[in-house]
């Protein structure tokens, strides 16, 4: 029984560590998918305004992790607007915080901060393309 009492804390730390890093890698994969989807939407000019674009991406992040309100979303073009043309590149970057179990003795990668970037070729240019800060 004493041996079990000595091993339980180590085993629990290992199990919860696996769960914590599982959440982190899940958020990384989801963030990559959200960035790719947002870059593709921006490449076809949908939606053209920054506020609609960032709120849509933040909603997807909120659906993924519940931390969409603190997410940073940027959209930039390889050519400065309004000179954007078909064939240019649009880059979308999303940053948000992954779910954290707050385990005291388990370090967490980048404090749980997820940052993903995706690029897409511009296929349609809206009347007034905007880079989002």
N, C-alpha and C positions, 0 to 999 in steps of 0.2 A: 504494500500500500504506500509506503514511503517513496518507492521508486516512481510510482504513478504520480504522486504529488510533485515530484521533482521534474517530471517530463511534461506534465500538462501545460505549464506556462509556455514552454518552448513550442510545443505542438500547436497551441492556440495562436501564438504569434505567427507561426508558419501558415496556418490556415487562413487567418485574417489578412496576412500579407498577400497571399495568393488572391484573395477576394479583392483587396484594395488595388493591386496592380491589374487585375482583370477589369475593374471599372475604368482604370486609366487607359488601358489599351482599347477598350470598347469606345471610350470618348475620342481617342485618337482616330480610330477608324471612322466613327460617325462624323467627326470634324472634317476629315478628308472628303467624305461623301458630300457633306453640306457645301464645302468650298468648291468642289467640282460642279455640283448642281448650280450653285450661284454663278460660277464663271460661265457656264453654258447659257444660263438665263441672260446674263449681261451681254454675252456675245450676240444674241439675237435681239437685243434692245428691249428686253422685258424684265422688270419695269424700268422705264427711263429715269424716273426721279430717284434721288438719293434716299429720301425718307421712306418711300415705298420699298426700295431695294433692301435697305438695312433692316427695316422692321420685319420684312418677310424672312430674311436670314436669321434674325434674332429669334423669331418664332420657332424656326426649325431647331435652333440650338436649345431653346427652352423646352421643346418637346423631347429632345435627347437627354438633357442633363438637369433641367430645371434652373439653369443659371443664365438664361438668355438675356436678362436685363443688363447684366454687367459685361456682356460680350462686346468685343471691338470688331467691327466689320469695315474693311476698306476695299474700294474698287478703284483701280487705276488703269489707264490706257497707255500703250507704248508711245502714242502720239498725243500731245496735249489737246484736250477738248477746246474748241469745237472742230479741230482739224482731223478728227478721227475718221478713218476710211475703212472700207471692207478690206480685210487681210491683215489689219493691225492686230495686236494682241491685247487682251484684257486680262488683268490679274486681280484675283480676289483673295483676300487674306482674312481669316477668321481667328480670333483668339477668345478663349473662354476658360472657365475653371471646371475641372472634372469633379465628380462626386468624391468627397474625402471622408473616410471613416474616423479621422483624427486619432489614430493610434499613437500613443506617446513614444514608443520605442522603435517605430518603423519609419524610416525616412521616405519621403515621397518625391518623385521626380518633378523638378521645377515647381515645387509647391502645388502640384496638380494642374498647372497652367498648360493648356493645349493650344498650339499654334499651327495652323495648316494653311497652305497656299496652293492655289490652282490657277492655271492659265488656259485660255481658250482663244481661238481665232475669231475675230469679229466678222460675223456674216451679215449683219444688218445694223445700220447706224441710225439711231433715232434722230429726230430733228434737232435736239439739243442734248448731246451726250454729256454726262456729268461724271467727274471723278469724285468718289466719296471719301471724305477724310478718314 
